[in-house]
Amino acid sequence: MQCNIDAKGKAARLISGFVTLLAGIILAVLAVTGVFGGTWIWIVATAALAGGAFQIYEGWAGWCVVRAMGFKTPV
């Protein structure tokens, strides 16, 4: 994988990744404590955790999957 984003893009992906990861953790805690019930909360929490982790990976690696597919992103 070749670096395809600059420092500004790396920072944006790292920050958004940590925010998304934190949201996933909060949702998982709310599901465990019983504030929210049902299967949907676990699906959303898992998706947020996976998405946040992948964004952090993109930021550290300097590689964006959307840009690798040929789309131009503004950051």
SULVENRA-V674414 format. One record per backbone hydrogen bond with DSSP energy under -0.5 kcal/mol. NH is the residue of the N-H (numbers start at 1). CO is the residue of the C=O. E is the energy in kcal/mol with one decimal. If there is no record, write none. Layout:
# SULVENRA-V674414
NH,CO,E + NH,CO,E
This chain:
# SULVENRA-V674414
4,62,-2.0 + 5,62,-1.2 + 10,6,-2.3 + 11,7,-2.4 + 12,8,-2.1 + 13,9,-2.2 + 14,10,-2.5 + 15,11,-2.6 + 16,12,-2.4 + 17,13,-2.1 + 18,14,-2.3 + 19,15,-2.2 + 20,16,-2.4 + 21,17,-2.6 + 22,18,-2.4 + 23,19,-2.2 + 24,20,-2.1 + 25,21,-2.2 + 26,22,-2.5 + 27,23,-2.4 + 28,24,-2.3 + 29,25,-2.5 + 30,26,-2.4 + 31,27,-1.9 + 32,28,-2.4 + 33,29,-2.5 + 34,30,-0.6 + 35,30,-1.6 + 36,30,-1.2 + 42,38,-0.6 + 42,39,-0.5 + 43,39,-1.8 + 44,40,-2.5 + 45,41,-2.5 + 46,42,-2.4 + 47,43,-2.3 + 48,44,-2.4 + 49,45,-2.5 + 50,46,-2.6 + 51,47,-2.7 + 52,48,-2.6 + 53,49,-2.3 + 54,50,-2.2 + 55,51,-2.2 + 56,52,-2.2 + 57,53,-2.1 + 58,54,-2.5 + 59,55,-2.4 + 60,56,-2.4 + 61,57,-2.7 + 62,58,-1.6 + 63,58,-1.4 + 68,64,-2.1 + 69,65,-1.3 + 70,67,-1.4 + 71,66,-1.7 + 73,71,-0.6
